[in-house]
Amino acid sequence: MNIWRRFNQTETLEQRLSNEAVRLRKEAQGTPPGIQRERLIRRARQAETASRMTEWLTSPGLQPPK
């Protein structure tokens, strides 16, 4: 019995990370200033950075980011 489940992704990792960043930023806009808002913004930045890094790592020629 195989306990690992596989999922076919309909979006690329970069798209999923980018969408998550947008969702987190929208959620942060509706959150009052404070620790929770800062956490949401930090997670959005992390998702954006991960998306750019993944895009760079999978690009042909591995050109350094600008």
PQR file of N, CA, C, O and H, with PARSE charges and radii, in Angstrom:
ATOM      1  N   MET A   1       0.845  -1.187   0.000 -0.4000 1.5000
ATOM      2  CA  MET A   1       0.000   0.000   0.000 -0.0000 2.0000
ATOM      3  C   MET A   1       0.887   1.247   0.000  0.5500 1.7000
ATOM      4  O   MET A   1       1.779   1.391   0.837 -0.5500 1.4000
ATOM      5  N   ASN A   2       0.635   2.112  -0.920 -0.4000 1.5000
ATOM      6  CA  ASN A   2       1.398   3.359  -1.032 -0.0000 2.0000
ATOM      7  C   ASN A   2       0.728   4.420  -0.169  0.5500 1.7000
ATOM      8  O   ASN A   2      -0.425   4.781  -0.407 -0.5500 1.4000
ATOM      9  H   ASN A   2      -0.089   1.995  -1.600  0.4000 1.0000
ATOM     10  N   ILE A   3       1.451   4.922   0.838 -0.4000 1.5000
ATOM     11  CA  ILE A   3       0.876   5.924   1.737 -0.0000 2.0000
ATOM     12  C   ILE A   3       1.082   7.341   1.232  0.5500 1.7000
ATOM     13  O   ILE A   3       0.503   8.283   1.773 -0.5500 1.4000
ATOM     14  H   ILE A   3       2.387   4.629   1.032  0.4000 1.0000
ATOM     15  N   TRP A   4       1.902   7.502   0.197 -0.4000 1.5000
ATOM     16  CA  TRP A   4       2.174   8.837  -0.343 -0.0000 2.0000
ATOM     17  C   TRP A   4       1.135   9.177  -1.391  0.5500 1.7000
ATOM     18  O   TRP A   4       0.869   8.387  -2.297 -0.5500 1.4000
ATOM     19  H   TRP A   4       2.373   6.737  -0.242  0.4000 1.0000
ATOM     20  N   ARG A   5       0.568  10.322  -1.265 -0.4000 1.5000
ATOM     21  CA  ARG A   5      -0.413  10.780  -2.243 -0.0000 2.0000
ATOM     22  C   ARG A   5       0.258  11.767  -3.178  0.5500 1.7000
ATOM     23  O   ARG A   5       1.042  12.619  -2.758 -0.5500 1.4000
ATOM     24  H   ARG A   5       0.785  10.963  -0.529  0.4000 1.0000
ATOM     25  N   ARG A   6      -0.062  11.636  -4.431 -0.4000 1.5000
ATOM     26  CA  ARG A   6       0.501  12.554  -5.418 -0.0000 2.0000
ATOM     27  C   ARG A   6      -0.599  13.456  -5.934  0.5500 1.7000
ATOM     28  O   ARG A   6      -1.744  13.040  -6.111 -0.5500 1.4000
ATOM     29  H   ARG A   6      -0.698  10.944  -4.772  0.4000 1.0000
ATOM     30  N   PHE A   7      -0.224  14.700  -6.171 -0.4000 1.5000
ATOM     31  CA  PHE A   7      -1.163  15.675  -6.703 -0.0000 2.0000
ATOM     32  C   PHE A   7      -0.573  16.258  -7.976  0.5500 1.7000
ATOM     33  O   PHE A   7       0.611  16.591  -8.018 -0.5500 1.4000
ATOM     34  H   PHE A   7       0.706  15.038  -6.028  0.4000 1.0000
ATOM     35  N   ASN A   8      -1.371  16.380  -8.987 -0.4000 1.5000
ATOM     36  CA  ASN A   8      -0.940  17.070 -10.200 -0.0000 2.0000
ATOM     37  C   ASN A   8      -1.262  18.542 -10.027  0.5500 1.7000
ATOM     38  O   ASN A   8      -2.419  18.922  -9.850 -0.5500 1.4000
ATOM     39  H   ASN A   8      -2.333  16.109  -8.953  0.4000 1.0000
ATOM     40  N   GLN A   9      -0.234  19.360 -10.080 -0.4000 1.5000
ATOM     41  CA  GLN A   9      -0.426  20.792  -9.907 -0.0000 2.0000
ATOM     42  C   GLN A   9      -0.845  21.416 -11.234  0.5500 1.7000
ATOM     43  O   GLN A   9      -0.282  21.112 -12.286 -0.5500 1.4000
ATOM     44  H   GLN A   9       0.706  19.051 -10.224  0.4000 1.0000
ATOM     45  N   THR A  10      -1.840  22.291 -11.166 -0.4000 1.5000
ATOM     46  CA  THR A  10      -2.300  22.972 -12.372 -0.0000 2.0000
ATOM     47  C   THR A  10      -1.562  24.290 -12.577  0.5500 1.7000
ATOM     48  O   THR A  10      -1.599  24.859 -13.668 -0.5500 1.4000
ATOM     49  H   THR A  10      -2.298  22.539 -10.311  0.4000 1.0000
ATOM     50  N   GLU A  11      -0.890  24.780 -11.532 -0.4000 1.5000
ATOM     51  CA  GLU A  11      -0.111  26.011 -11.621 -0.0000 2.0000
ATOM     52  C   GLU A  11       1.342  25.700 -11.278  0.5500 1.7000
ATOM     53  O   GLU A  11       1.637  24.737 -10.569 -0.5500 1.4000
ATOM     54  H   GLU A  11      -0.860  24.318 -10.645  0.4000 1.0000
ATOM     55  N   THR A  12       2.234  26.526 -11.790 -0.4000 1.5000
ATOM     56  CA  THR A  12       3.646  26.352 -11.448 -0.0000 2.0000
ATOM     57  C   THR A  12       3.866  26.780  -9.996  0.5500 1.7000
ATOM     58  O   THR A  12       3.034  27.463  -9.400 -0.5500 1.4000
ATOM     59  H   THR A  12       1.995  27.307 -12.366  0.4000 1.0000
ATOM     60  N   LEU A  13       4.987  26.368  -9.452 -0.4000 1.5000
ATOM     61  CA  LEU A  13       5.339  26.766  -8.089 -0.0000 2.0000
ATOM     62  C   LEU A  13       5.405  28.286  -7.988  0.5500 1.7000
ATOM     63  O   LEU A  13       4.936  28.868  -7.010 -0.5500 1.4000
ATOM     64  H   LEU A  13       5.663  25.813  -9.936  0.4000 1.0000
ATOM     65  N   GLU A  14       5.987  28.924  -8.995 -0.4000 1.5000
ATOM     66  CA  GLU A  14       6.092  30.385  -8.989 -0.0000 2.0000
ATOM     67  C   GLU A  14       4.715  31.033  -8.928  0.5500 1.7000
ATOM     68  O   GLU A  14       4.514  32.000  -8.193 -0.5500 1.4000
ATOM     69  H   GLU A  14       6.367  28.450  -9.790  0.4000 1.0000
ATOM     70  N   GLN A  15       3.762  30.504  -9.703 -0.4000 1.5000
ATOM     71  CA  GLN A  15       2.403  31.048  -9.705 -0.0000 2.0000
ATOM     72  C   GLN A  15       1.735  30.862  -8.340  0.5500 1.7000
ATOM     73  O   GLN A  15       1.075  31.769  -7.832 -0.5500 1.4000
ATOM     74  H   GLN A  15       3.925  29.719 -10.300  0.4000 1.0000
ATOM     75  N   ARG A  16       1.913  29.684  -7.758 -0.4000 1.5000
ATOM     76  CA  ARG A  16       1.294  29.426  -6.455 -0.0000 2.0000
ATOM     77  C   ARG A  16       1.876  30.338  -5.382  0.5500 1.7000
ATOM     78  O   ARG A  16       1.142  30.858  -4.541 -0.5500 1.4000
ATOM     79  H   ARG A  16       2.449  28.947  -8.170  0.4000 1.0000
ATOM     80  N   LEU A  17       3.197  30.534  -5.409 -0.4000 1.5000
ATOM     81  CA  LEU A  17       3.825  31.432  -4.439 -0.0000 2.0000
ATOM     82  C   LEU A  17       3.376  32.871  -4.638  0.5500 1.7000
ATOM     83  O   LEU A  17       3.115  33.588  -3.672 -0.5500 1.4000
ATOM     84  H   LEU A  17       3.793  30.111  -6.092  0.4000 1.0000
ATOM     85  N   SER A  18       3.288  33.285  -5.886 -0.4000 1.5000
ATOM     86  CA  SER A  18       2.846  34.643  -6.192 -0.0000 2.0000
ATOM     87  C   SER A  18       1.399  34.862  -5.739  0.5500 1.7000
ATOM     88  O   SER A  18       1.070  35.900  -5.164 -0.5500 1.4000
ATOM     89  H   SER A  18       3.500  32.703  -6.670  0.4000 1.0000
ATOM     90  N   ASN A  19       0.550  33.885  -6.003 -0.4000 1.5000
ATOM     91  CA  ASN A  19      -0.854  33.981  -5.576 -0.0000 2.0000
ATOM     92  C   ASN A  19      -0.964  34.040  -4.055  0.5500 1.7000
ATOM     93  O   ASN A  19      -1.787  34.780  -3.516 -0.5500 1.4000
ATOM     94  H   ASN A  19       0.817  33.042  -6.471  0.4000 1.0000
ATOM     95  N   GLU A  20      -0.141  33.264  -3.372 -0.4000 1.5000
ATOM     96  CA  GLU A  20      -0.139  33.271  -1.909 -0.0000 2.0000
ATOM     97  C   GLU A  20       0.311  34.637  -1.389  0.5500 1.7000
ATOM     98  O   GLU A  20      -0.241  35.137  -0.410 -0.5500 1.4000
ATOM     99  H   GLU A  20       0.527  32.663  -3.811  0.4000 1.0000
ATOM    100  N   ALA A  21       1.300  35.237  -2.032 -0.4000 1.5000
ATOM    101  CA  ALA A  21       1.764  36.567  -1.620 -0.0000 2.0000
ATOM    102  C   ALA A  21       0.650  37.601  -1.778  0.5500 1.7000
ATOM    103  O   ALA A  21       0.447  38.439  -0.899 -0.5500 1.4000
ATOM    104  H   ALA A  21       1.748  34.831  -2.828  0.4000 1.0000
ATOM    105  N   VAL A  22      -0.062  37.540  -2.886 -0.4000 1.5000
ATOM    106  CA  VAL A  22      -1.175  38.471  -3.114 -0.0000 2.0000
ATOM    107  C   VAL A  22      -2.254  38.273  -2.046  0.5500 1.7000
ATOM    108  O   VAL A  22      -2.774  39.240  -1.489 -0.5500 1.4000
ATOM    109  H   VAL A  22       0.102  36.859  -3.600  0.4000 1.0000
ATOM    110  N   ARG A  23      -2.582  37.013  -1.769 -0.4000 1.5000
ATOM    111  CA  ARG A  23      -3.608  36.715  -0.767 -0.0000 2.0000
ATOM    112  C   ARG A  23      -3.195  37.239   0.610  0.5500 1.7000
ATOM    113  O   ARG A  23      -4.008  37.825   1.324 -0.5500 1.4000
ATOM    114  H   ARG A  23      -2.159  36.227  -2.221  0.4000 1.0000
ATOM    115  N   LEU A  24      -1.934  37.025   0.977 -0.4000 1.5000
ATOM    116  CA  LEU A  24      -1.451  37.486   2.283 -0.0000 2.0000
ATOM    117  C   LEU A  24      -1.459  39.005   2.378  0.5500 1.7000
ATOM    118  O   LEU A  24      -1.807  39.556   3.422 -0.5500 1.4000
ATOM    119  H   LEU A  24      -1.274  36.548   0.396  0.4000 1.0000
ATOM    120  N   ARG A  25      -1.080  39.689   1.301 -0.4000 1.5000
ATOM    121  CA  ARG A  25      -1.096  41.164   1.324 -0.0000 2.0000
ATOM    122  C   ARG A  25      -2.521  41.696   1.471  0.5500 1.7000
ATOM    123  O   ARG A  25      -2.755  42.662   2.198 -0.5500 1.4000
ATOM    124  H   ARG A  25      -0.797  39.242   0.453  0.4000 1.0000
ATOM    125  N   LYS A  26      -3.471  41.066   0.781 -0.4000 1.5000
ATOM    126  CA  LYS A  26      -4.877  41.482   0.917 -0.0000 2.0000
ATOM    127  C   LYS A  26      -5.368  41.261   2.344  0.5500 1.7000
ATOM    128  O   LYS A  26      -6.066  42.104   2.908 -0.5500 1.4000
ATOM    129  H   LYS A  26      -3.281  40.281   0.190  0.4000 1.0000
ATOM    130  N   GLU A  27      -4.995  40.117   2.921 -0.4000 1.5000
ATOM    131  CA  GLU A  27      -5.390  39.835   4.292 -0.0000 2.0000
ATOM    132  C   GLU A  27      -4.769  40.847   5.250  0.5500 1.7000
ATOM    133  O   GLU A  27      -5.413  41.276   6.207 -0.5500 1.4000
ATOM    134  H   GLU A  27      -4.427  39.433   2.462  0.4000 1.0000
ATOM    135  N   ALA A  28      -3.522  41.226   4.994 -0.4000 1.5000
ATOM    136  CA  ALA A  28      -2.839  42.201   5.851 -0.0000 2.0000
ATOM    137  C   ALA A  28      -3.512  43.563   5.776  0.5500 1.7000
ATOM    138  O   ALA A  28      -3.562  44.282   6.774 -0.5500 1.4000
ATOM    139  H   ALA A  28      -2.998  40.877   4.217  0.4000 1.0000
ATOM    140  N   GLN A  29      -4.030  43.927   4.605 -0.4000 1.5000
ATOM    141  CA  GLN A  29      -4.700  45.226   4.460 -0.0000 2.0000
ATOM    142  C   GLN A  29      -5.933  45.317   5.351  0.5500 1.7000
ATOM    143  O   GLN A  29      -6.268  46.393   5.849 -0.5500 1.4000
ATOM    144  H   GLN A  29      -3.990  43.343   3.795  0.4000 1.0000
ATOM    145  N   GLY A  30      -6.605  44.191   5.551 -0.4000 1.5000
ATOM    146  CA  GLY A  30      -7.808  44.194   6.385 -0.0000 2.0000
ATOM    147  C   GLY A  30      -7.531  43.932   7.853  0.5500 1.7000
ATOM    148  O   GLY A  30      -8.464  43.816   8.648 -0.5500 1.4000
ATOM    149  H   GLY A  30      -6.333  43.317   5.146  0.4000 1.0000
ATOM    150  N   THR A  31      -6.264  43.837   8.224 -0.4000 1.5000
ATOM    151  CA  THR A  31      -5.881  43.554   9.602 -0.0000 2.0000
ATOM    152  C   THR A  31      -5.377  44.834  10.258  0.5500 1.7000
ATOM    153  O   THR A  31      -4.594  45.566   9.654 -0.5500 1.4000
ATOM    154  H   THR A  31      -5.506  43.932   7.578  0.4000 1.0000
ATOM    155  N   PRO A  32      -5.811  45.115  11.481 -0.5600 1.5000
ATOM    156  CA  PRO A  32      -5.315  46.330  12.143  0.2800 2.0000
ATOM    157  C   PRO A  32      -3.806  46.255  12.386  0.5500 1.7000
ATOM    158  O   PRO A  32      -3.250  45.163  12.510 -0.5500 1.4000
ATOM    159  N   PRO A  33      -3.144  47.413  12.456 -0.5600 1.5000
ATOM    160  CA  PRO A  33      -1.706  47.428  12.698  0.2800 2.0000
ATOM    161  C   PRO A  33      -1.358  46.640  13.959  0.5500 1.7000
ATOM    162  O   PRO A  33      -2.053  46.701  14.973 -0.5500 1.4000
ATOM    163  N   GLY A  34      -0.269  45.907  13.858 -0.4000 1.5000
ATOM    164  CA  GLY A  34       0.158  45.110  15.005 -0.0000 2.0000
ATOM    165  C   GLY A  34       0.964  43.910  14.557  0.5500 1.7000
ATOM    166  O   GLY A  34       1.376  43.811  13.401 -0.5500 1.4000
ATOM    167  H   GLY A  34       0.296  45.857  13.034  0.4000 1.0000
ATOM    168  N   ILE A  35       1.179  43.003  15.489 -0.4000 1.5000
ATOM    169  CA  ILE A  35       2.031  41.842  15.227 -0.0000 2.0000
ATOM    170  C   ILE A  35       1.468  40.956  14.132  0.5500 1.7000
ATOM    171  O   ILE A  35       2.213  40.512  13.259 -0.5500 1.4000
ATOM    172  H   ILE A  35       0.844  43.084  16.428  0.4000 1.0000
ATOM    173  N   GLN A  36       0.161  40.689  14.157 -0.4000 1.5000
ATOM    174  CA  GLN A  36      -0.437  39.798  13.154 -0.0000 2.0000
ATOM    175  C   GLN A  36      -0.277  40.371  11.746  0.5500 1.7000
ATOM    176  O   GLN A  36       0.040  39.642  10.807 -0.5500 1.4000
ATOM    177  H   GLN A  36      -0.445  41.050  14.866  0.4000 1.0000
ATOM    178  N   ARG A  37      -0.493  41.658  11.607 -0.4000 1.5000
ATOM    179  CA  ARG A  37      -0.334  42.301  10.294 -0.0000 2.0000
ATOM    180  C   ARG A  37       1.107  42.196   9.809  0.5500 1.7000
ATOM    181  O   ARG A  37       1.353  41.890   8.642 -0.5500 1.4000
ATOM    182  H   ARG A  37      -0.750  42.251  12.370  0.4000 1.0000
ATOM    183  N   GLU A  38       2.060  42.449  10.707 -0.4000 1.5000
ATOM    184  CA  GLU A  38       3.471  42.364  10.339 -0.0000 2.0000
ATOM    185  C   GLU A  38       3.847  40.937   9.931  0.5500 1.7000
ATOM    186  O   GLU A  38       4.644  40.744   9.013 -0.5500 1.4000
ATOM    187  H   GLU A  38       1.860  42.697  11.655  0.4000 1.0000
ATOM    188  N   ARG A  39       3.283  39.954  10.601 -0.4000 1.5000
ATOM    189  CA  ARG A  39       3.547  38.554  10.230 -0.0000 2.0000
ATOM    190  C   ARG A  39       3.018  38.248   8.832  0.5500 1.7000
ATOM    191  O   ARG A  39       3.685  37.575   8.047 -0.5500 1.4000
ATOM    192  H   ARG A  39       2.635  40.110  11.347  0.4000 1.0000
ATOM    193  N   LEU A  40       1.828  38.739   8.523 -0.4000 1.5000
ATOM    194  CA  LEU A  40       1.260  38.518   7.194 -0.0000 2.0000
ATOM    195  C   LEU A  40       2.122  39.167   6.115  0.5500 1.7000
ATOM    196  O   LEU A  40       2.373  38.567   5.070 -0.5500 1.4000
ATOM    197  H   LEU A  40       1.286  39.286   9.161  0.4000 1.0000
ATOM    198  N   ILE A  41       2.569  40.382   6.369 -0.4000 1.5000
ATOM    199  CA  ILE A  41       3.413  41.088   5.404 -0.0000 2.0000
ATOM    200  C   ILE A  41       4.742  40.356   5.232  0.5500 1.7000
ATOM    201  O   ILE A  41       5.235  40.222   4.111 -0.5500 1.4000
ATOM    202  H   ILE A  41       2.365  40.869   7.218  0.4000 1.0000
ATOM    203  N   ARG A  42       5.326  39.880   6.336 -0.4000 1.5000
ATOM    204  CA  ARG A  42       6.591  39.141   6.258 -0.0000 2.0000
ATOM    205  C   ARG A  42       6.412  37.862   5.444  0.5500 1.7000
ATOM    206  O   ARG A  42       7.255  37.539   4.607 -0.5500 1.4000
ATOM    207  H   ARG A  42       4.926  39.989   7.246  0.4000 1.0000
ATOM    208  N   ARG A  43       5.328  37.136   5.680 -0.4000 1.5000
ATOM    209  CA  ARG A  43       5.078  35.909   4.918 -0.0000 2.0000
ATOM    210  C   ARG A  43       4.871  36.211   3.436  0.5500 1.7000
ATOM    211  O   ARG A  43       5.290  35.430   2.582 -0.5500 1.4000
ATOM    212  H   ARG A  43       4.643  37.398   6.360  0.4000 1.0000
ATOM    213  N   ALA A  44       4.224  37.346   3.122 -0.4000 1.5000
ATOM    214  CA  ALA A  44       4.024  37.743   1.721 -0.0000 2.0000
ATOM    215  C   ALA A  44       5.368  38.021   1.065  0.5500 1.7000
ATOM    216  O   ALA A  44       5.608  37.595  -0.065 -0.5500 1.4000
ATOM    217  H   ALA A  44       3.883  37.980   3.816  0.4000 1.0000
ATOM    218  N   ARG A  45       6.249  38.736   1.766 -0.4000 1.5000
ATOM    219  CA  ARG A  45       7.594  39.007   1.227 -0.0000 2.0000
ATOM    220  C   ARG A  45       8.374  37.721   1.017  0.5500 1.7000
ATOM    221  O   ARG A  45       9.075  37.575   0.015 -0.5500 1.4000
ATOM    222  H   ARG A  45       6.055  39.082   2.684  0.4000 1.0000
ATOM    223  N   GLN A  46       8.259  36.793   1.950 -0.4000 1.5000
ATOM    224  CA  GLN A  46       8.960  35.515   1.822 -0.0000 2.0000
ATOM    225  C   GLN A  46       8.453  34.740   0.612  0.5500 1.7000
ATOM    226  O   GLN A  46       9.245  34.139  -0.114 -0.5500 1.4000
ATOM    227  H   GLN A  46       7.690  36.912   2.763  0.4000 1.0000
ATOM    228  N   ALA A  47       7.148  34.747   0.389 -0.4000 1.5000
ATOM    229  CA  ALA A  47       6.577  34.041  -0.768 -0.0000 2.0000
ATOM    230  C   ALA A  47       7.048  34.696  -2.067  0.5500 1.7000
ATOM    231  O   ALA A  47       7.374  34.002  -3.030 -0.5500 1.4000
ATOM    232  H   ALA A  47       6.504  35.235   0.979  0.4000 1.0000
ATOM    233  N   GLU A  48       7.085  36.028  -2.095 -0.4000 1.5000
ATOM    234  CA  GLU A  48       7.558  36.735  -3.293 -0.0000 2.0000
ATOM    235  C   GLU A  48       9.025  36.416  -3.564  0.5500 1.7000
ATOM    236  O   GLU A  48       9.409  36.178  -4.709 -0.5500 1.4000
ATOM    237  H   GLU A  48       6.820  36.592  -1.312  0.4000 1.0000
ATOM    238  N   THR A  49       9.835  36.409  -2.525 -0.4000 1.5000
ATOM    239  CA  THR A  49      11.254  36.089  -2.682 -0.0000 2.0000
ATOM    240  C   THR A  49      11.440  34.662  -3.162  0.5500 1.7000
ATOM    241  O   THR A  49      12.248  34.408  -4.056 -0.5500 1.4000
ATOM    242  H   THR A  49       9.523  36.602  -1.595  0.4000 1.0000
ATOM    243  N   ALA A  50      10.706  33.730  -2.579 -0.4000 1.5000
ATOM    244  CA  ALA A  50      10.792  32.324  -2.995 -0.0000 2.0000
ATOM    245  C   ALA A  50      10.367  32.162  -4.446  0.5500 1.7000
ATOM    246  O   ALA A  50      10.962  31.370  -5.177 -0.5500 1.4000
ATOM    247  H   ALA A  50      10.050  33.936  -1.853  0.4000 1.0000
ATOM    248  N   SER A  51       9.360  32.889  -4.868 -0.4000 1.5000
ATOM    249  CA  SER A  51       8.904  32.821  -6.255 -0.0000 2.0000
ATOM    250  C   SER A  51       9.997  33.300  -7.202  0.5500 1.7000
ATOM    251  O   SER A  51      10.264  32.665  -8.222 -0.5500 1.4000
ATOM    252  H   SER A  51       8.877  33.532  -4.274  0.4000 1.0000
ATOM    253  N   ARG A  52      10.632  34.430  -6.858 -0.4000 1.5000
ATOM    254  CA  ARG A  52      11.709  34.957  -7.707 -0.0000 2.0000
ATOM    255  C   ARG A  52      12.904  34.013  -7.735  0.5500 1.7000
ATOM    256  O   ARG A  52      13.501  33.797  -8.789 -0.5500 1.4000
ATOM    257  H   ARG A  52      10.415  34.946  -6.029  0.4000 1.0000
ATOM    258  N   MET A  53      13.254  33.450  -6.582 -0.4000 1.5000
ATOM    259  CA  MET A  53      14.393  32.532  -6.530 -0.0000 2.0000
ATOM    260  C   MET A  53      14.121  31.269  -7.356  0.5500 1.7000
ATOM    261  O   MET A  53      15.000  30.796  -8.077 -0.5500 1.4000
ATOM    262  H   MET A  53      12.769  33.625  -5.725  0.4000 1.0000
ATOM    263  N   THR A  54      12.930  30.737  -7.250 -0.4000 1.5000
ATOM    264  CA  THR A  54      12.574  29.539  -8.014 -0.0000 2.0000
ATOM    265  C   THR A  54      12.595  29.829  -9.501  0.5500 1.7000
ATOM    266  O   THR A  54      13.077  29.021 -10.294 -0.5500 1.4000
ATOM    267  H   THR A  54      12.216  31.121  -6.665  0.4000 1.0000
ATOM    268  N   GLU A  55      12.070  30.988  -9.876 -0.4000 1.5000
ATOM    269  CA  GLU A  55      12.089  31.382 -11.280 -0.0000 2.0000
ATOM    270  C   GLU A  55      13.526  31.499 -11.785  0.5500 1.7000
ATOM    271  O   GLU A  55      13.848  31.040 -12.880 -0.5500 1.4000
ATOM    272  H   GLU A  55      11.678  31.645  -9.231  0.4000 1.0000
ATOM    273  N   TRP A  56      14.383  32.118 -10.974 -0.4000 1.5000
ATOM    274  CA  TRP A  56      15.782  32.277 -11.354 -0.0000 2.0000
ATOM    275  C   TRP A  56      16.476  30.922 -11.465  0.5500 1.7000
ATOM    276  O   TRP A  56      17.210  30.676 -12.422 -0.5500 1.4000
ATOM    277  H   TRP A  56      14.121  32.491 -10.084  0.4000 1.0000
ATOM    278  N   LEU A  57      16.247  30.042 -10.490 -0.4000 1.5000
ATOM    279  CA  LEU A  57      16.902  28.735 -10.496 -0.0000 2.0000
ATOM    280  C   LEU A  57      16.484  27.859 -11.670  0.5500 1.7000
ATOM    281  O   LEU A  57      17.264  27.028 -12.133 -0.5500 1.4000
ATOM    282  H   LEU A  57      15.651  30.242  -9.712  0.4000 1.0000
ATOM    283  N   THR A  58      15.270  28.038 -12.148 -0.4000 1.5000
ATOM    284  CA  THR A  58      14.789  27.221 -13.254 -0.0000 2.0000
ATOM    285  C   THR A  58      14.978  27.898 -14.609  0.5500 1.7000
ATOM    286  O   THR A  58      14.621  27.324 -15.638 -0.5500 1.4000
ATOM    287  H   THR A  58      14.636  28.713 -11.771  0.4000 1.0000
ATOM    288  N   SER A  59      15.534  29.109 -14.625 -0.4000 1.5000
ATOM    289  CA  SER A  59      15.718  29.815 -15.886 -0.0000 2.0000
ATOM    290  C   SER A  59      16.934  29.256 -16.625  0.5500 1.7000
ATOM    291  O   SER A  59      17.890  28.797 -16.000 -0.5500 1.4000
ATOM    292  H   SER A  59      15.824  29.575 -13.789  0.4000 1.0000
ATOM    293  N   PRO A  60      16.890  29.297 -17.946 -0.5600 1.5000
ATOM    294  CA  PRO A  60      18.052  28.839 -18.708  0.2800 2.0000
ATOM    295  C   PRO A  60      19.226  29.792 -18.522  0.5500 1.7000
ATOM    296  O   PRO A  60      19.063  31.010 -18.602 -0.5500 1.4000
ATOM    297  N   GLY A  61      20.379  29.251 -18.279 -0.4000 1.5000
ATOM    298  CA  GLY A  61      21.572  30.079 -18.131 -0.0000 2.0000
ATOM    299  C   GLY A  61      21.826  30.607 -16.747  0.5500 1.7000
ATOM    300  O   GLY A  61      22.899  31.156 -16.498 -0.5500 1.4000
ATOM    301  H   GLY A  61      20.511  28.262 -18.214  0.4000 1.0000
ATOM    302  N   LEU A  62      20.883  30.466 -15.827 -0.4000 1.5000
ATOM    303  CA  LEU A  62      21.023  30.945 -14.465 -0.0000 2.0000
ATOM    304  C   LEU A  62      21.625  32.335 -14.390  0.5500 1.7000
ATOM    305  O   LEU A  62      22.661  32.536 -13.755 -0.5500 1.4000
ATOM    306  H   LEU A  62      20.011  30.020 -16.030  0.4000 1.0000
ATOM    307  N   GLN A  63      20.982  33.293 -15.035 -0.4000 1.5000
ATOM    308  CA  GLN A  63      21.435  34.667 -14.982 -0.0000 2.0000
ATOM    309  C   GLN A  63      21.169  35.226 -13.578  0.5500 1.7000
ATOM    310  O   GLN A  63      20.107  34.964 -13.015 -0.5500 1.4000
ATOM    311  H   GLN A  63      20.141  33.130 -15.551  0.4000 1.0000
ATOM    312  N   PRO A  64      22.092  35.977 -13.009 -0.5600 1.5000
ATOM    313  CA  PRO A  64      21.868  36.520 -11.666  0.2800 2.0000
ATOM    314  C   PRO A  64      20.684  37.482 -11.656  0.5500 1.7000
ATOM    315  O   PRO A  64      20.433  38.154 -12.657 -0.5500 1.4000
ATOM    316  N   PRO A  65      19.956  37.561 -10.546 -0.5600 1.5000
ATOM    317  CA  PRO A  65      18.809  38.466 -10.472  0.2800 2.0000
ATOM    318  C   PRO A  65      19.252  39.916 -10.569  0.5500 1.7000
ATOM    319  O   PRO A  65      20.369  40.267 -10.187 -0.5500 1.4000
ATOM    320  N   LYS A  66      18.362  40.751 -11.086 -0.4000 1.5000
ATOM    321  CA  LYS A  66      18.670  42.189 -11.237 -0.0000 2.0000
ATOM    322  C   LYS A  66      18.016  42.993 -10.164  0.5500 1.7000
ATOM    323  O   LYS A  66      18.164  44.215 -10.131 -0.5500 1.4000
ATOM    324  H   LYS A  66      17.455  40.465 -11.397  0.4000 1.0000
TER
END
